[in-house]
Amino acid sequence: MWGRILNPRLIGKRIGSVCFTWSNRSLFTMQLKTKEFQSLFTDGLNGIAELFEKHQFELRIAGGAVRDLLSGKRPEDVDFATTATPEEMKSIFQAAGIRMINNKGEKHGTITARLHNENFEVTTLRVDVQTDGRHAEVEFTTDWQKDAERRDLTINSMFLGLDGTLYDYFKGNEDLKNRKVRFVGSAEQRIQEDYLRILRYFRFYGRVAEKPDEHDPDTLKAIKEHARGLAAISGERIWVELKKMVVGNHADHLLEVMYELGLAQYIGLPPEGNVEEMKQVCQRTKGRSPKPMTIISALFRTSEEVDKMDLRLKVSREEKNLVFFLIKHRRDLHKCQQEPGSLKPFTDFIIDSREVDAQSKVCELLKYQGEEKLLAGLSRWSIPRFPVSGHDLRKMGITSGKEIGTILQDLRDVWKLSHYEMVKEELLSHVNKS
């Protein structure tokens, strides 16, 4: 822990661009002055900050954006927390002529203001007064620590003042530096407040942890004991977390642990999923940016299992069709290669396929199979246009629709044998000879 190793003479003094201070036993603060942090201060943010300061309300960056900034990353999305209530924020923004949008979150304390073509989502500090494992009834507060206590993980419970002061109540920065993923306070209590936090734990483990198997045993015990709670969580919320996790670090290990803890049956995955196949696919696809369904598909043995998953998770039609495609072709297309390393069976399949976005699906298939060279070749390949049409045949005096269809298919086969190089005149010469 940083506070135990600092030289007392350095407390409160600047070390490079960071200043360390201790305020009490439960709060650790430091000063952050990085280029990523400074880059957030647009005209919009400066305008919002001045308003809150003018009306004597505190405004701080919250949650994941703080974690990203401490990791040296510029966050894509920045959420803010404040001591102002939603009504007070609305009054401030209205008086300043600032437009407010998407205020469906107002009952939970969130107001979204738009200034200088930027959206700023600001949420009043809250405490949970009642939870049911899915939703929480909240009350507003001005106590920053109380708000931090209701958050899921220590690394997500920090705040950052607009002057660069970090407010860390649960050693979140220490956990981030040590690449540890811990619940705030009691894992069991946090999980019972919202069972989706089980999946958030695994997602953030893949994002933060350096090694695949350094879980706290008590955390895994709490997850196992409350796995059934995931059955009450909507499939859409589950899929949002699951698809981020499976393309992150340690996905093979994390999915295996989830099976060992009995989560699969509650989150739409086949209870007897092919974990070994999945682990192999994770290794083959490493560094190749697979789609989430490319990893997930390895767990399925039958199309019936995919239908059950879809009923639970409500995945998109595109995602579902990709799983069907991979299950159907993960063996046969691999075996039909005319010679090892040949791309032609795959390009022929794409040329003949009626699949929507066939080339993209075959690329995912090659990732699944670990065919790095073939994948590179197919990624560079552009689908050629078949040069002959029915109109060309009618100009030659062929009028029967059935005959035109047959000839076009025969010519397509000749064209494929030429590696798609024959031009229209060459192909039509075959018709003249017949």
Secondary structure as the mmCIF struct_conf table of DSSP 4:
data_model
#
loop_
_struct_conf.conf_type_id
_struct_conf.id
_struct_conf.beg_label_comp_id
_struct_conf.beg_label_asym_id
_struct_conf.beg_label_seq_id
_struct_conf.end_label_comp_id
_struct_conf.end_label_asym_id
_struct_conf.end_label_seq_id
HELX_RH_AL_P HELX_RH_AL_P1 TRP A 2 ILE A 5
BEND BEND1 LEU A 6 LEU A 6
HELX_RH_3T_P HELX_RH_3T_P1 PRO A 8 LEU A 10
TURN_TY1_P TURN_TY1_P1 ILE A 11 GLY A 12
BEND BEND2 LYS A 13 LYS A 13
STRN STRN1 ARG A 14 ILE A 15
TURN_TY1_P TURN_TY1_P2 GLY A 16 SER A 17
STRN STRN2 VAL A 18 ASN A 24
TURN_TY1_P TURN_TY1_P3 ARG A 25 SER A 26
STRN STRN3 LEU A 27 GLN A 31
HELX_RH_AL_P HELX_RH_AL_P2 LYS A 35 GLN A 38
TURN_TY1_P TURN_TY1_P4 SER A 39 LEU A 40
HELX_RH_AL_P HELX_RH_AL_P3 ASP A 43 LYS A 54
TURN_TY1_P TURN_TY1_P5 HIS A 55 GLN A 56
STRN STRN4 LEU A 59 ALA A 62
TURN_TY1_P TURN_TY1_P6 GLY A 63 GLY A 63
HELX_RH_AL_P HELX_RH_AL_P4 GLY A 64 LEU A 70
TURN_TY1_P TURN_TY1_P7 SER A 71 GLY A 72
BEND BEND3 GLU A 76 ASP A 77
STRN STRN5 ASP A 79 THR A 82
BEND BEND4 THR A 83 ALA A 84
HELX_RH_AL_P HELX_RH_AL_P5 PRO A 86 ALA A 95
TURN_TY1_P TURN_TY1_P8 ALA A 96 GLY A 97
STRN STRN6 ARG A 99 ILE A 101
HELX_RH_3T_P HELX_RH_3T_P2 ASN A 103 HIS A 108
TURN_TY1_P TURN_TY1_P9 GLY A 109 GLY A 109
STRN STRN7 THR A 110 LEU A 115
TURN_TY1_P TURN_TY1_P10 HIS A 116 ASN A 117
STRN STRN8 GLU A 118 THR A 124
STRN STRN9 ARG A 126 THR A 131
STRN STRN10 GLY A 133 GLY A 133
BEND BEND5 ARG A 134 ARG A 134
STRN STRN11 ALA A 136 PHE A 140
BEND BEND6 THR A 142 THR A 142
HELX_RH_AL_P HELX_RH_AL_P6 TRP A 144 GLU A 149
TURN_TY1_P TURN_TY1_P11 ARG A 150 ARG A 150
BEND BEND7 ARG A 151 ASP A 152
STRN STRN12 LEU A 153 LEU A 153
HELX_RH_3T_P HELX_RH_3T_P3 THR A 154 ASN A 156
BEND BEND8 SER A 157 SER A 157
STRN STRN13 PHE A 159 GLY A 161
TURN_TY1_P TURN_TY1_P12 LEU A 162 ASP A 163
BEND BEND9 GLY A 164 GLY A 164
STRN STRN14 THR A 165 ASP A 168
BEND BEND10 TYR A 169 LYS A 171
HELX_RH_AL_P HELX_RH_AL_P7 GLY A 172 ASN A 178
TURN_TY1_P TURN_TY1_P13 ARG A 179 ARG A 179
STRN STRN15 PHE A 183 PHE A 183
BEND BEND11 VAL A 184 GLY A 185
HELX_RH_AL_P HELX_RH_AL_P8 ALA A 187 GLU A 193
STRN STRN16 ASP A 194 ASP A 194
TURN_TY1_P TURN_TY1_P14 TYR A 195 LEU A 196
HELX_RH_AL_P HELX_RH_AL_P9 ARG A 197 VAL A 208
BEND BEND12 GLU A 210 ASP A 213
HELX_RH_AL_P HELX_RH_AL_P10 PRO A 217 GLU A 225
TURN_TY1_P TURN_TY1_P15 HIS A 226 HIS A 226
HELX_RH_3T_P HELX_RH_3T_P4 ALA A 227 ALA A 232
BEND BEND13 ILE A 233 ILE A 233
HELX_RH_AL_P HELX_RH_AL_P11 GLY A 235 MET A 245
TURN_TY1_P TURN_TY1_P16 VAL A 246 VAL A 247
BEND BEND14 GLY A 248 GLY A 248
TURN_TY1_P TURN_TY1_P17 ASN A 249 HIS A 250
HELX_RH_AL_P HELX_RH_AL_P12 ALA A 251 GLU A 260
TURN_TY1_P TURN_TY1_P18 LEU A 261 GLY A 262
HELX_RH_3T_P HELX_RH_3T_P5 ALA A 264 TYR A 266
TURN_TY1_P TURN_TY1_P19 ILE A 267 GLY A 268
BEND BEND15 LEU A 269 LEU A 269
TURN_TY1_P TURN_TY1_P20 PRO A 271 GLU A 272
HELX_RH_AL_P HELX_RH_AL_P13 VAL A 275 THR A 285
TURN_TY1_P TURN_TY1_P21 LYS A 286 GLY A 287
BEND BEND16 ARG A 288 ARG A 288
HELX_RH_AL_P HELX_RH_AL_P14 PRO A 292 ILE A 296
HELX_RH_3T_P HELX_RH_3T_P6 SER A 297 LEU A 299
BEND BEND17 THR A 302 THR A 302
HELX_RH_AL_P HELX_RH_AL_P15 SER A 303 LEU A 313
HELX_RH_AL_P HELX_RH_AL_P16 ARG A 317 HIS A 329
TURN_TY1_P TURN_TY1_P22 ARG A 330 ARG A 331
HELX_RH_AL_P HELX_RH_AL_P17 ASP A 332 LYS A 335
TURN_TY1_P TURN_TY1_P23 CYS A 336 CYS A 336
BEND BEND18 GLN A 338 GLU A 339
TURN_TY1_P TURN_TY1_P24 PRO A 340 GLY A 341
HELX_RH_AL_P HELX_RH_AL_P18 LYS A 344 ASP A 352
BEND BEND19 GLU A 355 GLU A 355
TURN_TY1_P TURN_TY1_P25 VAL A 356 ASP A 357
HELX_RH_AL_P HELX_RH_AL_P19 ALA A 358 GLN A 369
TURN_TY1_P TURN_TY1_P26 GLY A 370 GLY A 370
HELX_RH_AL_P HELX_RH_AL_P20 GLU A 372 ARG A 380
HELX_LH_PP_P HELX_LH_PP_P1 ILE A 383 PHE A 386
HELX_RH_AL_P HELX_RH_AL_P21 GLY A 390 LYS A 395
TURN_TY1_P TURN_TY1_P27 MET A 396 GLY A 397
HELX_RH_AL_P HELX_RH_AL_P22 GLY A 401 LEU A 417
TURN_TY1_P TURN_TY1_P28 SER A 418 TYR A 420
HELX_RH_AL_P HELX_RH_AL_P23 LYS A 424 LYS A 433
#
